[in-house]
Amino acid sequence: MKRRIGILTSGGDCPGLNATIRGVAKACYEKFGNDVEIVGINDGYYGLINGLCKEMKQSDFSGILTTGGTIFGTKRTPFKKMQIIEKDNVDKVKSMKETYKKQKLDCLLTLGGNGTHKTANLLSTEGLNVIGLPKTIDNDIWGTSVTFGFHTAVDTATDVIDRLHSTANSHGRILVAEIMGNKAGWLTLYSGVAGGADMIVIPEIPYDIEKLAEACEKRASKGFSIMAVAEGAFDKAEAKMKKKERAKYRAEQGLTTATSRIAKQIEEMTGCETRVCIPGHMLRGGSPSAYDRVLATKFGVHAAELIAKEKYGYAVAMINEVVSENKLIDVAGKTKFVPADDQIVKTAKDLGVSFGD
């Protein structure tokens, strides 16, 4: 039985995408031999909409285990626009289904985060054979304890925080590191604990600026403080606002990011010199860690097993330390937030770390 498999990567890039692609491909060639054809779809769902497809050779998947980014390229195509016909008059869902049929695909593998999973589920309900693979440095996909890309990003963010200690100590400053994480604070939380941050601020635990300032003042005898702040953090007053209200409120203050506002307020309240460090997209880049290479490979191999079983409409997941799968319909559109009573939050608090709550 001949199998023709399409693969795309969608949303933000992260370490481990190529390792997962390689895992899928090698496992499929091993299982199906010459009875498998793999089609690479460039630039995510945009490529599926516009037919940007290329039939791959087995050699195309060699040497990519250690490389960052994605050999297929990626773009963000927001789910909220998928079923909307815009000025270009393109029916996106119809076009994706047509490309799937034109390429004579037996199934489609989508590597991505929450938005990617939502579109994957949409295509599944439209009758396509789809399997999702959980990718994000935010580790916020529902139903899986871990996503590939997360641990490498934690390593990178931790290295950033490590390096801030020496310069903060040398100058007696408060250094505030802005870590990616717009909705969920897993990356900031883990790297903050691993990097020995004195304060950790995440979206799930709205902060009181006076309590953060108090924590900095307590640290004054040490000469410096390190604060890890998720980009999506907000204070207790903002927590009661809707998204647009919060954006307007910040714009009126002239400081649109939580990190810059926290730094300015802390400096004014404590009199301590405060600086902001934003590693930004460095957290997405580089070679995947050994952990992520293994995880990505295991996820890729499991996807190949699902293909062999013709088990479609599922997303690969790590459940109770075992690689398994969830129904796409059960996880699409759900975000895994940090529980306020999570064990790692308690661990940090027991060490004296302030969350400003």
C-alpha positions, 0 to 999 in steps of 0.5 A: 500500500502506497502512502503519500504524506504531507508535512508542514510547520506553522507558527513561530519556529523553534529548536526541534522542528527539523529533528521531528521532521527527520524522526517522522521521515526516517521512521516512515522510510523504515516502516514502509520502505519504497511504499512511502512518498513525503511531500514538504509544504513550504511556509505552513498553512500559507503553503497549503493554501497556495500549493507550495509543495515539493516532493522530498527525497530520502537524502533531504532528511539527512543532517538536519537533526541538529539544525535549528529552524525548519527546512520547510519554512514557516509563517503565521496564518491566524486561525481566526482568519481561516474561514474568512474570505478577505480582499484576495477572494481566496477561500482558504479552507477550500484551497487547502482541501484542493491542495491536499487532493491535488497532491494526492495526500493520504495524510497531513502532519502539522507541526505547530502550537495552539493556532496550528492545532486549531486549524489542524482540527478544522481540516480534520472535521473537513474530512482530511486525515491529519496528525498534529505534533506539539511544538512551542517554546511556551509549553502551553499546549493542552494535553501534553506535559511537554512540547519540543522546543521548550527545554532548549528555550529554557536552556537559552533563557537560563544562560541569559539569566546566568550572565546577568548575575555577574553584571548585576553584581558588579554594578549593584543593579536590578536587572530585569530579563523579559522572557517570551511567553505572552499567555503562559509563564512556563518558560519564565518560571522554569528559566527563572528557577534554573537561573536563580532569579530573585523575582519571577513574574508570570501572566497567571499570577498578576503582580503588585508592584509594591510587593516587587519593590519590597522584595528588591529592597530586601535584596538591597543588602546583597547589592543586586537583584535579578527579575525574570518577567514574562512578556505577557505579565500584568499587574492586579489592576490590569488583570481585571481589564479586557485586552483592548482596555489593557493596551489602551491603559499602557499606551496612555502611560507611554510604556507598552510592555510590562517589563519596561513599566516594571523596571521604571516603577521599581527604579522610582520606588527603590532608587536602585539602578534598573536595566532591562534585557530582552533576549527576544528571538534568541530564545527560538534559535539555535540547535536543539538540546539533547533532550529536545532531539530525543523528544522530537525524535520520539514524537516523530516516530510516534506520528509514523506509528499513527500513520501505520495504524491509519489513526488520524484526527489526533495530536501526539502528546507526552502523557504520564511520561509516555508518548501517546496521543490526544484527539485533536478535537479535545485539545485544539483551542485549549491553553495549558496555563501555569496553576498558581499552586503548581509544585514548581511555583511552591518550590520557588516560593519556598526558596524565597522567590517573590512573584509579587502576589 
